[in-house]
Amino acid sequence: MAAARQDMTTRGPSDCPPGEHPYDAPGSKLGMWLFLFSEAFLFGTMFIAYSVFLNRFGWQFRAGAHEVNKVLGAANTVILLTSSLSIALAIAAMIRGRVRLCVGLMGATVLLAAAFVAIKAFEWGEKFGHGLYPKSSVMAIRLPGEQVYFGLYYLMTGLHGLHVVAGGGAIVWAMLRIRAGRIGPERTRVLENVGLYWHLVDVIWIFLFPLFYLIG
Amino acid sequence: MADRPQHAVVPYGVYLAVWAGLIALTGLTLGTSYLHLGSVGILTALLIAVTKASLVLLYFMHLRYEGRMYFTLMLVAIVTYAVFLALTFSDYGFRP
């Protein structure tokens, strides 16, 4: 604790040229983690809503999960896990000064993010095609538990999907920062923060996958 | 202390091994879901998910290489969430 506190105070903004943001790596990392905790609690409250409805509707709620495609969910899990690996390797490469390898791996991560969104869009499209969306006439005659299941399914996978898009955008932004020379082997913190965000998106999906696809 | 490393230099192989473990656990959780174990199945799936999330947090997100401050932060977050969950179910769990 003492070491960490000292660490945060030794690097002040005093050595920062005018008009530039100070580079405070430990402070930046801590700020990122606090943001990630708030993100975790945003989804955490929805997971509590999920557990309450699962408890209340039981088999009715679980019946909804029979209609989502397990294999597509598993494929998207593999895609996100692999993208987590590629961004972790990208950062490891940057720390070792291998900038081109890092940028290549970041590009691969963005492609995997796009693949995830494409599969998700296909899944939603298929459900919409069958009239399975909130407030539809098909949905109105479903069991209450199923309606709640699909409501939470769209809310939680939708919000997660927005996070995937934002995370992919952040990685592209970081690639531009590398080209501008603002992120490099000696200044990796911003890239590492983007990586942390991407891993959190992965962690949230790790819980969404079993809870929405595997409970049927 | 200024020269304390700001990031852990983790060998590439560690990341690859963690990824292989995550993929194996995904296969395991998908496989178990076909056994239709009911509530036990949900509990198993959650246990596997917690294991996977821990692997990502500890290795990909470097928590394993952080100091005590991050350990404490993590603990506070988990305990707070547990309190939320416990308070919610102290009500919903006992409704007729």
Chai-1 contact restraints between the chains, C-beta under 6 A:
chainA,res_idxA,chainB,res_idxB,connection_type,confidence,min_distance_angstrom,max_distance_angstrom,comment,restraint_id
A,M1,B,R68,contact,1.0,0.0,6.0,A-B,restraint_1
A,M1,B,M69,contact,1.0,0.0,6.0,A-B,restraint_2
A,A4,B,G67,contact,1.0,0.0,6.0,A-B,restraint_3
A,A4,B,M69,contact,1.0,0.0,6.0,A-B,restraint_4
A,Q6,B,M1,contact,1.0,0.0,6.0,A-B,restraint_5
A,D7,B,M1,contact,1.0,0.0,6.0,A-B,restraint_6
A,D7,B,R4,contact,1.0,0.0,6.0,A-B,restraint_7
A,T10,B,A2,contact,1.0,0.0,6.0,A-B,restraint_8
A,A25,B,Q6,contact,1.0,0.0,6.0,A-B,restraint_9
A,F37,B,A77,contact,1.0,0.0,6.0,A-B,restraint_10
A,G44,B,Y81,contact,1.0,0.0,6.0,A-B,restraint_11
A,I48,B,T88,contact,1.0,0.0,6.0,A-B,restraint_12
A,V52,B,Y92,contact,1.0,0.0,6.0,A-B,restraint_13
A,A74,B,L30,contact,1.0,0.0,6.0,A-B,restraint_14
A,T77,B,T26,contact,1.0,0.0,6.0,A-B,restraint_15
A,L81,B,L22,contact,1.0,0.0,6.0,A-B,restraint_16
A,S84,B,F60,contact,1.0,0.0,6.0,A-B,restraint_17
A,L85,B,Y15,contact,1.0,0.0,6.0,A-B,restraint_18
A,L85,B,W19,contact,1.0,0.0,6.0,A-B,restraint_19
A,A88,B,Y15,contact,1.0,0.0,6.0,A-B,restraint_20
A,A88,B,F60,contact,1.0,0.0,6.0,A-B,restraint_21
A,L89,B,Y15,contact,1.0,0.0,6.0,A-B,restraint_22
A,A92,B,Y12,contact,1.0,0.0,6.0,A-B,restraint_23
A,I95,B,V9,contact,1.0,0.0,6.0,A-B,restraint_24
A,L196,B,M61,contact,1.0,0.0,6.0,A-B,restraint_25
A,H199,B,V56,contact,1.0,0.0,6.0,A-B,restraint_26
A,H199,B,F60,contact,1.0,0.0,6.0,A-B,restraint_27
A,H199,B,M61,contact,1.0,0.0,6.0,A-B,restraint_28
A,D202,B,V56,contact,1.0,0.0,6.0,A-B,restraint_29
A,V203,B,A53,contact,1.0,0.0,6.0,A-B,restraint_30
A,V203,B,V56,contact,1.0,0.0,6.0,A-B,restraint_31
A,I206,B,A49,contact,1.0,0.0,6.0,A-B,restraint_32
A,I206,B,K52,contact,1.0,0.0,6.0,A-B,restraint_33
A,I206,B,A53,contact,1.0,0.0,6.0,A-B,restraint_34
A,F207,B,A49,contact,1.0,0.0,6.0,A-B,restraint_35
A,P210,B,T29,contact,1.0,0.0,6.0,A-B,restraint_36
A,P210,B,A45,contact,1.0,0.0,6.0,A-B,restraint_37
A,P210,B,A49,contact,1.0,0.0,6.0,A-B,restraint_38
A,L214,B,S33,contact,1.0,0.0,6.0,A-B,restraint_39
A,L214,B,A45,contact,1.0,0.0,6.0,A-B,restraint_40
A,I215,B,I42,contact,1.0,0.0,6.0,A-B,restraint_41
